[in-house]
Amino acid sequence: MRHTLVVLSVAVAAGALVQPVPAAKAFVSLFDGRSLDGWRATDPAYWSVEDGAITGRITPAHPCAENQYLVWEGGELADFELTLESRLNGDGMINNGFQFRSRQLPDGDVCGYQVDNNLGTPWLVRLYDEYGRHDLALRGERASFDAAGQRTVTPLEEGAGEAWFALEAWHEYRLVCIGGQIRLFINGRLAAEVEDSDPRRAEPQGILALQLHSGPPTVVQFRNIRLKVLNAAEEGTTLSSDAESERRRALLSGALAWWELDSAGRGAARPLTSVPQFYQLELNVLSSGPGAVPGAKCAVLDGAYFDAGPGMVSGAEALTVYLRLRDPAGAWDAALLGHGIGGPDSQFRLFAGDGDGDGASDIAFEVRTDRGVARAHFPVSGEDATAWRDLVGRYDGREVALFRDGALVAALPHAGALLPTEAPLIIAAEKDGDTVSRHFRGELEDVAVWSRALSDAEVASLSETGAR
């Protein structure tokens, strides 16, 4: 997602404008023991107050297929100390926890730092990064992430050995966050610690949210939730309203489908499935490298891909596709976006590799119509292969054209109607039946598809510096 940032006197949290939380000299209570005042949920039916505790409940009559969150409405937190009591009961190795310094995604899910707990595991409690790096520090670990994102772990004797608490019984968490240092105490004993100096993934501030994890019947409870703000969160930011930015956003919003992949396209009109969901995919990562836009965020893929399902542009006589992406290795040998892999099920595809047999990488856009297959391509050589690229493929019924960073770089005449296909639209890989191959291992910000041919001026506006 690309944008220009301007500073306002309010903070943006999950689409609502809220005042920054001021620093406090003493603890304040975030839960009155009787109601859910000051908290909001995407689906309130999972949440109640029982036994003087905030309670999240999954039952056979009310199952839960997606994680549910109860978000504190007091704004974002930066440096703070938080204490709360919790207990977790249910069927099997159930999982739960609470998010901090996190981001709520457009569909209500949450990514970012988490105190995570899991019945039936030797670690029981850990510091975690939801939709990110995953394990930060297990119980009994002190972990550090350097500026390059490398993780180093050393034993934390205070937290090692047999657990001194039971998740099924009431136990107290004390979480202290100051800058990149995160320290988690359980019943007064240091359990895990993280020093996060990764500038792309560390979160200096964000929301607080209680989690009810999807799965079998579960009861999770929280009480005595108390907060001391040590340093207030910075005032929030929002998208700029300059003409170029508004024009670009309007163009993307008018697409047949537009996915902002820093949040995995959550909340888009046409949903995406990420495969696999974890461990090969990171969301909400600060974009970096040549051509990165300050403040922009991306998804980092290392074997994951996205599936938008079949029938994206069936019956269309024109087509435009757009990707903003970066290959940090500069290899450019992968599928990027398309229906099918070039056979009879293929309708269009944008891909990178040695398409003409000369031993060098090319980026190519290919369409299949009732008059045959046509491919426009250009060599990657002669440019910074590790830089961010705005790639646009366009078919207007007369010509197949390929644009790089708003400039036309390859075109050839072609005609006919795009042939329908039942093949799914795949981002960052190609799929033939159940076989998935040619994964793109890199970074993605935006993907969009139009069932019309954009004008040259519209294509250029997708890459305008001022519109980012």
C-alpha positions in Angstrom: 0.0 0.0 0.0 1.5 3.3 -1.0 0.6 6.7 0.4 1.9 10.1 1.4 1.7 10.8 5.1 0.7 13.9 6.9 0.6 14.4 10.7 -2.8 15.2 12.3 -3.8 15.9 15.9 -5.6 12.6 16.2 -4.7 8.9 16.0 -6.2 6.5 13.5 -7.3 3.1 15.0 -9.3 0.6 12.9 -10.8 3.4 10.9 -12.0 5.5 13.8 -10.4 8.8 15.0 -9.4 8.7 18.6 -7.4 11.0 20.9 -3.9 9.8 21.8 -3.6 8.2 25.2 -1.8 10.6 27.6 1.0 9.4 29.8 -0.2 8.4 33.3 1.6 8.5 36.7 -0.4 5.6 38.1 -2.3 2.6 36.9 -5.8 3.0 35.6 -8.4 0.3 35.2 -9.6 -0.6 31.7 -12.5 -2.9 32.8 -15.2 -1.9 35.3 -16.0 -5.6 36.2 -19.6 -5.3 35.1 -19.8 -4.3 31.4 -17.9 -4.1 28.1 -17.9 -0.4 28.1 -14.8 1.0 26.5 -14.3 -2.2 24.4 -15.6 -3.1 20.9 -15.9 -6.4 19.0 -16.4 -7.3 15.4 -18.9 -9.9 16.6 -20.1 -9.1 20.1 -22.0 -12.4 20.3 -18.8 -14.1 21.4 -18.1 -11.8 24.3 -19.8 -11.2 27.7 -19.1 -10.5 31.4 -19.2 -13.5 33.6 -18.0 -13.9 37.2 -16.7 -10.3 37.1 -14.5 -11.1 34.1 -14.5 -10.4 30.4 -15.4 -13.8 28.9 -14.9 -15.1 25.4 -16.8 -18.3 24.7 -17.0 -20.9 21.9 -19.6 -23.7 22.2 -20.8 -26.5 19.9 -23.9 -24.4 19.3 -21.9 -21.3 18.6 -18.7 -22.4 16.8 -15.9 -20.1 15.8 -14.0 -20.4 12.5 -12.1 -17.1 12.6 -10.2 -15.5 15.5 -12.3 -12.9 17.4 -11.0 -9.8 19.1 -12.2 -7.4 21.8 -10.4 -4.1 21.1 -9.9 -1.5 23.8 -11.2 1.8 22.5 -8.8 4.0 24.4 -6.4 4.5 21.4 -3.0 3.3 20.5 -0.3 2.4 23.1 3.4 3.0 22.8 5.5 2.6 26.0 3.4 1.2 28.8 3.0 -1.3 31.7 0.0 -3.6 31.6 -1.3 -6.1 34.2 -4.2 -8.5 33.9 -5.4 -11.8 35.2 -6.5 -14.6 32.8 -7.5 -18.2 32.6 -8.1 -20.5 29.7 -10.2 -23.7 29.6 -11.6 -25.9 26.8 -11.1 -29.0 24.7 -7.7 -30.0 23.6 -4.6 -27.9 22.9 -6.5 -24.6 22.6 -4.8 -21.3 22.0 -5.5 -17.8 23.2 -3.8 -14.6 24.3 -3.9 -10.8 23.8 -2.5 -8.4 21.2 -0.5 -5.2 22.0 1.0 -2.5 19.8 -1.0 -4.2 17.0 -3.0 -3.3 13.9 -6.6 -4.2 13.3 -7.0 -5.3 9.7 -10.0 -4.3 7.6 -11.9 -7.5 8.2 -11.5 -7.3 12.0 -8.6 -9.6 12.4 -5.5 -8.3 14.1 -1.7 -8.6 13.3 1.3 -7.7 15.4 2.7 -8.4 18.9 0.9 -10.9 21.0 1.1 -12.5 24.4 0.2 -16.0 23.2 -0.7 -19.1 25.4 -1.4 -22.7 24.4 -2.6 -25.6 26.5 -0.6 -28.8 26.2 2.7 -27.3 25.1 5.9 -27.2 27.1 6.2 -23.5 26.7 2.6 -22.6 27.6 3.2 -18.9 27.1 5.3 -17.0 24.6 5.8 -13.6 23.0 4.6 -13.9 19.5 4.1 -11.9 16.2 0.7 -12.6 14.7 0.9 -12.7 10.8 4.6 -11.7 11.2 7.7 -13.4 12.5 5.7 -15.8 14.6 7.9 -17.0 17.6 9.6 -14.0 19.2 10.5 -15.6 22.5 9.2 -18.8 24.1 8.9 -19.0 27.9 12.5 -19.3 29.2 14.0 -17.3 26.3 15.5 -13.9 25.8 15.5 -13.0 22.1 17.0 -10.1 20.2 16.4 -9.0 16.6 19.1 -6.9 15.1 18.7 -4.2 12.4 18.9 -6.8 9.7 16.1 -8.8 11.3 18.4 -11.6 12.5 17.1 -13.4 15.7 19.5 -14.4 18.5 18.2 -16.4 21.5 19.8 -17.0 24.8 18.4 -18.9 27.8 16.3 -16.9 30.4 16.8 -18.9 33.6 14.1 -17.1 35.5 11.5 -18.4 33.0 12.9 -21.9 32.3 12.0 -25.2 33.8 8.6 -26.4 35.1 5.8 -23.9 34.9 5.0 -22.1 38.1 1.4 -21.4 36.9 -1.4 -23.2 35.2 -3.3 -21.6 32.2 -6.5 -23.2 33.5 -6.3 -21.3 36.7 -6.2 -17.5 37.3 -2.7 -16.2 36.7 -1.3 -12.7 36.3 0.5 -11.3 33.3 2.6 -8.2 33.7 3.8 -6.8 30.3 6.3 -3.9 30.2 7.1 -2.3 26.8 9.7 0.5 26.5 11.0 1.2 23.1 12.2 -2.1 21.5 12.3 -3.9 24.9 9.4 -6.2 25.7 9.3 -8.0 29.1 6.7 -10.5 30.1 6.2 -11.5 33.8 3.8 -14.2 35.0 2.8 -14.2 38.7 5.7 -11.9 39.3 8.4 -13.9 37.6 10.1 -13.0 34.3 9.0 -15.5 31.7 10.2 -14.1 28.3 12.0 -11.1 27.0 12.5 -9.5 23.5 14.7 -6.7 22.3 13.4 -5.7 18.9 15.7 -3.6 16.8 14.3 -4.6 13.4 13.2 -1.3 11.8 10.9 -3.0 9.3 9.0 -5.2 11.7 9.2 -3.6 15.2 5.9 -1.9 16.1 6.5 1.2 18.3 2.7 1.6 19.0 -0.6 0.1 18.2 -3.9 -1.2 19.7 -4.6 -3.5 22.6 -7.0 -6.4 21.9 -8.1 -9.5 23.8 -8.2 -12.7 21.7 -10.7 -15.6 21.4 -8.9 -18.0 19.1 -10.9 -20.0 16.6 -11.2 -23.8 17.2 -12.9 -26.2 19.6 -15.1 -25.2 22.6 -13.2 -22.6 24.6 -13.7 -20.3 27.5 -11.1 -17.5 28.0 -11.5 -14.9 30.7 -9.7 -11.6 31.6 -10.1 -9.5 34.7 -8.3 -6.8 36.7 -7.0 -5.2 33.6 -4.8 -2.2 34.6 -2.7 0.1 32.5 0.1 2.6 33.2 1.1 4.7 30.1 4.8 5.5 30.3 5.1 7.4 27.1 2.1 8.4 25.0 1.7 7.2 21.4 2.6 9.6 18.7 -0.2 11.5 17.0 -1.7 9.5 14.2 -1.3 9.8 10.5 -3.7 9.6 7.6 -3.6 9.5 3.8 -2.9 12.8 2.2 -5.6 14.4 0.1 -3.5 15.9 -2.7 -4.9 15.6 -6.2 -2.5 12.9 -7.4 -3.2 10.7 -4.4 -6.9 11.0 -4.8 -6.8 10.3 -8.5 -4.7 7.2 -8.0 -6.9 5.9 -5.2 -10.0 6.5 -7.2 -8.6 4.6 -10.1 -7.7 1.6 -7.9 -11.0 1.7 -6.1 -12.8 1.5 -9.5 -11.0 -1.7 -10.5 -12.7 -5.0 -10.9 -10.6 -6.1 -7.9 -7.9 -4.3 -5.8 -5.9 -5.9 -3.1 -3.7 -4.1 -0.6 -1.4 -6.9 0.3 0.2 -5.4 3.4 -3.0 -6.7 5.0 -3.4 -9.7 2.6 -6.3 -7.9 0.8 -8.5 -8.2 3.9 -11.7 -6.3 3.5 -11.5 -6.3 -0.3 -14.7 -6.7 -2.3 -13.3 -10.0 -3.8 -11.7 -12.0 -1.0 -8.3 -13.6 -1.2 -7.2 -16.9 0.3 -3.5 -16.9 1.4 -1.9 -20.3 1.1 -0.3 -21.2 3.4 -1.6 -18.7 5.9 1.4 -18.8 8.3 5.1 -19.2 8.3 5.6 -18.4 4.6 3.9 -15.0 4.7 4.5 -11.8 6.7 2.1 -8.9 6.7 2.4 -5.3 7.7 6.2 -5.1 7.0 7.7 -1.7 6.3 8.8 -1.5 2.6 12.5 -1.0 2.0 15.0 -1.2 -0.8 15.5 0.9 -3.9 12.4 2.8 -4.9 10.6 2.2 -1.6 8.0 4.8 -0.6 8.5 6.1 2.9 5.9 4.8 5.3 4.5 2.2 2.8 4.0 -1.4 4.0 4.0 -4.7 2.2 3.6 -8.5 2.4 6.7 -10.6 2.4 6.3 -14.0 0.7 8.6 -17.0 1.0 6.5 -19.8 -0.6 3.1 -18.4 0.1 0.7 -17.3 -2.6 -2.8 -15.8 -2.9 -5.9 -17.4 -4.6 -8.7 -15.1 -5.8 -10.8 -17.9 -7.3 -12.0 -18.5 -10.8 -14.0 -16.3 -13.3 -12.2 -13.0 -12.7 -12.6 -11.5 -16.1 -14.7 -14.1 -18.1 -16.1 -12.7 -21.3 -14.1 -9.5 -21.2 -12.8 -7.9 -24.4 -10.2 -5.8 -22.7 -8.0 -6.1 -19.6 -5.5 -4.3 -17.4 -3.5 -5.8 -14.6 -1.3 -4.0 -12.1 1.3 -5.1 -9.5 3.6 -3.2 -7.3 6.4 -5.5 -6.1 10.0 -6.1 -5.5 12.3 -9.1 -5.8 15.0 -8.5 -3.2 17.2 -11.2 -4.8 16.9 -9.6 -8.2 16.3 -13.1 -9.7 13.0 -12.4 -11.5 12.2 -16.0 -12.3 8.6 -16.6 -11.0 5.0 -16.4 -11.8 3.5 -13.1 -10.7 -0.2 -13.0 -11.6 -2.5 -15.0 -13.9 -5.2 -17.5 -14.8 -3.6 -20.8 -15.7 0.0 -21.5 -16.8 -0.1 -21.0 -20.6 -2.2 -24.0 -21.6 -5.9 -24.1 -22.7 -7.0 -22.9 -19.2 -4.9 -19.8 -19.4 -6.5 -16.4 -20.1 -3.7 -14.1 -19.1 -0.5 -14.2 -17.1 2.2 -11.8 -16.0 5.4 -13.6 -15.2 9.2 -13.4 -15.0 11.9 -15.7 -16.4 13.8 -16.7 -19.5 10.9 -16.4 -21.8 12.8 -16.2 -25.1 15.6 -18.7 -24.4 18.5 -16.2 -24.4 19.6 -17.1 -20.8 18.5 -13.7 -19.4 15.5 -12.9 -17.3 12.5 -11.1 -18.9 9.2 -9.8 -17.5 6.4 -10.8 -19.8 2.6 -10.2 -20.2 0.7 -12.8 -22.1 -3.0 -13.0 -23.2 -5.0 -15.8 -24.9 -7.9 -14.8 -27.2 -10.0 -16.6 -29.8 -7.3 -15.6 -32.3 -4.3 -17.1 -30.4 -1.7 -16.2 -27.8 0.4 -13.1 -27.8 3.2 -12.1 -25.4 4.9 -8.7 -24.8 8.2 -8.8 -22.8 11.2 -6.8 -21.8 14.6 -7.7 -20.4 15.4 -7.1 -16.7 19.0 -6.4 -17.6 20.1 -2.7 -17.6 18.1 -1.8 -14.5 18.3 -2.2 -10.8 16.8 -5.7 -10.5 16.2 -5.3 -6.7 14.2 -2.1 -7.0 10.5 -1.7 -6.5 8.5 -1.9 -9.8 5.1 -0.8 -10.9 4.2 -3.3 -13.6 1.1 -2.9 -15.8 -0.1 -5.3 -18.5 -2.8 -4.1 -20.9 -4.9 -5.6 -23.6 -7.3 -3.4 -25.5 -8.5 -5.7 -28.3 -5.8 -4.3 -30.7 -2.6 -4.6 -28.8 -0.8 -6.3 -25.9 1.2 -3.8 -24.0 3.6 -3.9 -21.0 4.5 -0.9 -18.8 7.2 -0.5 -16.3 7.0 2.4 -13.8 4.4 4.1 -16.0 6.4 3.9 -19.2 5.6 1.7 -22.2 8.4 -0.9 -22.6 6.9 -3.5 -24.9 3.9 -3.9 -27.2 2.7 -6.0 -30.2 -0.5 -6.1 -32.2 -3.1 -8.7 -31.3 -6.9 -9.0 -31.5 -9.8 -11.1 -30.5 -11.9 -11.7 -27.4 -10.3 -13.0 -24.2 -11.3 -16.7 -23.8 -13.2 -17.7 -20.6 -11.4 -19.9 -18.1 -12.3 -21.8 -14.9 -8.7 -21.6 -13.7 -8.3 -19.6 -10.5 -6.6 -16.2 -10.4 -3.3 -16.8 -8.6 -0.9 -14.1 -7.2 2.8 -15.0 -6.6 2.7 -18.5 -8.1 1.1 -20.6 -10.8 -1.3 -23.5 -10.4 -2.1 -26.5 -12.6 -4.8 -28.5 -10.9 -3.4 -29.2 -7.5 0.2 -28.5 -8.5 1.6 -25.1 -7.4 4.9 -24.0 -8.7 7.1 -21.0 -9.6 6.5 -19.1 -6.4 7.4 -15.5 -6.2 9.7 -15.0 -3.2 9.6 -11.3 -2.6 7.5 -8.3 -1.5 4.1 -7.1 -2.7 2.2 -4.0 -2.0 -0.7 -3.7 -4.5 -2.4 -5.9 -7.1 -5.4 -4.7 -9.2 -7.4 -6.0 -12.2 -9.6 -4.0 -14.5 -12.0 -5.4 -17.2 -11.1 -2.5 -19.4 -8.0 -1.0 -20.9 -6.6 1.9 -18.9 -5.4 4.9 -20.8 -1.7 5.8 -20.9 -2.4 8.7 -18.5 -4.2 6.3 -16.1 -1.3 3.9 -16.2 1.2 6.7 -15.6 -0.8 7.9 -12.6 -0.3 4.5 -10.8 3.4 5.3 -10.7 3.3 9.0 -10.0 5.7 9.8 -7.1 3.4 12.4 -5.6 0.5 9.9 -5.5 2.3 7.6 -3.1 
